[in-house]
């Protein structure tokens, strides 16, 4: 379960840390790539399956669809979840029960504020620093794209393209690898509006888990 949350969070946080915000009332740009869809294969000790992550409007709108099997202590559980992020709001929809939760993203306001005075390169470096990531000399070609491997004692490793697309992640014995990347394709409109068609309740408070990272970003 932790790996699933980390995968989603890391992708979202990396997306949000790589491009400056427009200093007016326009929608902030949270990623240098305007629209993209990436499909992933997940393998490892705790999780197997696949996911699709897409964003449009420079990652102001994002969604991830996961179809996975999670195993722990000899037990397995299937998960089919659809997560939508629009600005500072995260909708987590359980496709098996057709219900969902709505949660505020505690990272959003801080990231928007931090991005105003930093170039994409400065903000990217600050984020990777806060997460404890260090660039290596290792590069890979995954899904026909070149990426550089970053490592962290606490967070494992991630392989990122120059424009911030995550092509591979290794964490706690689990590996998430991109199998296809469609730049310029933000995915189907219906996948961004699914939360409008299911009962939504208030979700958990995420501020405690991510507050420390935001403090570190603010000090960069």
Phi, psi and omega per residue, in radians:
X1 nan -0.739 3.132
X2 -1.050 -0.660 -3.115
X3 -1.121 -0.714 3.134
X4 -1.077 -0.780 -3.137
X5 -1.144 -0.729 -3.123
X6 -1.124 -0.754 -3.127
X7 -1.022 -0.851 -3.124
X8 -1.126 -0.786 -3.085
X9 -1.148 -0.765 -3.105
X10 -1.086 -0.800 3.138
X11 -1.051 -0.767 -3.122
X12 -1.164 -0.738 -3.086
X13 -1.227 -0.672 3.074
X14 -1.102 -0.728 3.115
X15 -1.047 -0.685 -3.042
X16 -1.395 -0.078 -2.997
X17 -1.964 0.196 -2.937
X18 -2.045 0.091 -3.130
X19 -2.619 2.500 -3.083
X20 -1.251 2.710 3.129
X21 -1.547 2.478 3.049
X22 -1.207 2.255 -3.036
X23 -1.517 0.985 3.029
X24 -2.724 -2.773 -3.065
X25 -1.480 0.025 -3.133
X26 -1.190 2.788 3.090
X27 -1.071 2.266 -3.129
X28 -1.183 2.539 3.023
X29 -1.536 2.122 -3.082
X30 -1.903 0.067 3.120
X31 -2.829 2.498 3.139
X32 -1.204 -0.340 3.091
X33 -1.609 2.139 -3.059
X34 -1.134 -0.756 -3.101
X35 -2.633 2.455 3.132
X36 -2.830 2.637 2.955
X37 -2.248 2.305 3.116
X38 -2.217 2.284 3.022
X39 -1.777 2.487 -3.079
X40 -2.225 2.626 2.936
X41 -1.902 2.346 -3.139
X42 -1.989 2.260 3.093
X43 -2.431 2.645 3.071
X44 2.699 -2.895 -3.047
X45 -1.251 -0.628 -3.046
X46 -1.933 -0.386 -3.004
X47 -2.458 2.413 3.026
X48 -2.443 2.575 3.120
X49 2.516 -2.572 -3.101
X50 -2.629 2.884 3.097
X51 -2.645 2.801 3.034
X52 -2.247 2.229 3.104
X53 -2.110 2.246 -3.124
X54 -2.338 2.637 2.949
X55 -2.516 2.778 3.058
X56 -2.482 3.038 -3.132
X57 0.926 0.776 3.125
X58 0.969 0.694 3.043
X59 1.292 0.218 2.984
X60 -1.153 -0.557 3.038
X61 -2.045 2.273 -3.112
X62 -2.452 2.689 2.944
X63 -2.567 2.698 3.053
X64 -2.386 2.306 3.058
X65 -1.992 2.099 -3.130
X66 -2.007 2.341 3.020
X67 -2.277 1.698 -2.952
X68 -2.369 2.853 2.978
X69 -2.078 2.145 -3.108
X70 -1.862 2.257 -3.141
X71 -2.101 2.360 3.120
X72 -2.724 2.305 3.096
X73 0.933 0.727 3.091
X74 1.401 0.019 3.122
X75 -1.975 2.587 3.106
X76 -2.198 2.623 3.128
X77 -2.508 2.309 3.087
X78 -1.503 2.466 3.109
X79 -2.256 2.335 3.066
X80 -2.320 1.643 -2.986
X81 -2.167 2.541 3.132
X82 -2.145 2.036 -3.116
X83 -1.965 2.256 -3.137
X84 -2.110 2.301 3.069
X85 -2.112 2.144 3.087
X86 -2.214 1.893 -3.080
X87 1.057 -2.088 -3.085
X88 -1.699 0.205 -3.069
X89 -2.024 2.301 3.128
X90 -1.992 2.183 3.073
X91 -1.913 2.119 3.096
X92 -1.902 2.021 -3.029
X93 -2.000 2.171 3.064
X94 -1.515 1.933 -3.056
X95 -1.271 -0.347 3.111
X96 -1.273 -0.678 -3.114
X97 -1.768 -0.143 -3.130
X98 1.016 0.720 3.083
X99 -2.288 2.885 -3.120
X100 -2.677 2.965 3.076
X101 -2.187 2.722 3.111
X102 -2.094 2.227 -3.078
X103 -2.354 2.492 3.055
X104 -1.438 2.375 3.110
X105 -1.447 1.916 -3.080
X106 -1.212 -0.236 3.135
X107 -1.382 -0.429 -2.845
X108 -1.081 -0.987 -3.060
X109 -1.057 -0.727 3.137
X110 -1.133 -0.694 3.126
X111 -1.167 -0.748 3.124
X112 -1.048 -0.793 3.132
X113 -1.127 -0.758 -3.099
X114 -1.163 -0.574 -3.075
X115 -1.283 -0.351 -3.038
X116 -1.067 -0.626 -3.045
X117 -1.883 0.189 -3.083
X118 -2.173 2.568 2.999
X119 -1.302 2.853 3.083
X120 -0.957 -0.680 -3.117
X121 -1.166 -0.727 -3.135
X122 -1.148 -0.725 -3.112
X123 -1.230 -0.671 3.103
X124 -1.069 -0.759 3.141
X125 -1.129 -0.698 3.138
X126 -1.120 -0.734 -3.136
X127 -1.136 -0.834 -3.127
X128 -1.089 -0.641 3.063
X129 -1.074 -0.827 -3.109
X130 -1.084 -0.607 3.134
X131 -1.457 -0.081 3.136
X132 1.391 0.329 -3.122
X133 -1.504 2.416 3.087
X134 -2.201 2.336 3.127
X135 -1.205 2.463 3.039
X136 -1.887 3.114 3.064
X137 -1.585 0.058 -3.085
X138 -1.481 2.266 3.015
X139 -2.134 2.690 3.125
X140 -2.384 2.746 2.956
X141 -1.939 2.009 -3.095
X142 -2.261 2.267 -3.105
X143 0.918 0.705 3.099
X144 1.180 0.276 3.097
X145 -2.154 2.590 3.133
X146 -1.571 2.373 3.092
X147 -2.416 2.770 3.113
X148 -1.896 2.408 -3.115
X149 -1.480 2.260 3.010
X150 -1.986 2.473 -3.116
X151 -2.176 2.717 3.103
X152 -2.590 2.417 3.107
X153 -1.092 -0.619 -3.090
X154 -1.583 -0.523 -2.938
X155 -1.980 0.087 3.138
X156 1.392 -2.340 -3.117
X157 -2.447 2.746 3.083
X158 -2.522 2.475 3.106
X159 -1.911 2.053 -3.013
X160 -2.085 2.471 3.019
X161 -1.329 2.988 3.136
X162 -1.054 -0.553 -3.133
X163 -1.730 0.415 2.913
X164 1.446 0.305 3.079
X165 -1.518 2.251 3.130
X166 -1.491 2.091 -3.111
X167 -1.821 -0.348 3.111
X168 -2.726 2.523 3.077
X169 -2.475 2.345 3.055
X170 -2.139 2.204 -3.083
X171 -2.732 2.229 3.074
X172 0.894 0.760 3.094
X173 1.353 0.145 3.123
X174 -2.032 2.512 -3.098
X175 -2.185 2.266 3.043
X176 -2.003 2.092 -3.029
X177 -2.221 2.313 3.101
X178 -1.208 2.360 3.058
X179 -1.892 -0.383 3.047
X180 -2.728 2.566 3.132
X181 -2.313 2.196 3.132
X182 -2.082 1.591 3.131
X183 -1.319 2.343 -3.097
X184 1.675 -0.176 3.126
X185 -1.943 1.925 -3.115
X186 -1.573 0.061 3.122
X187 1.566 3.109 -3.065
X188 -1.274 2.471 3.097
X189 -0.976 -0.677 -3.067
X190 -1.061 -0.487 -3.129
X191 -1.299 -0.255 3.082
X192 -1.626 -0.248 -3.035
X193 -2.081 0.171 -3.088
X194 -1.014 -0.581 -3.115
X195 -1.065 -0.360 3.141
X196 -1.300 -0.214 -3.016
X197 -1.957 0.110 3.137
X198 -2.296 2.734 3.060
X199 -1.121 2.293 -3.108
X200 -2.067 2.279 3.055
X201 -2.068 2.936 -3.125
X202 -1.235 2.321 -3.117
X203 -1.643 -3.032 -3.082
X204 -1.245 2.735 3.058
X205 -1.401 2.051 -3.094
X206 -1.653 -0.010 -2.975
X207 -1.111 -0.642 -3.092
X208 -1.145 -0.690 -3.071
X209 -1.245 -0.481 -3.052
X210 -1.969 -0.021 -3.101
X211 -1.086 -0.678 -3.125
X212 -1.097 -0.700 3.120
X213 -1.122 -0.727 3.137
X214 -1.119 -0.649 3.095
X215 -1.055 -0.738 -3.141
X216 -1.159 -0.711 3.111
X217 -1.090 -0.683 -3.123
X218 -1.164 -0.367 -3.110
X219 -1.592 -0.084 -3.088
X220 -1.286 nan nan
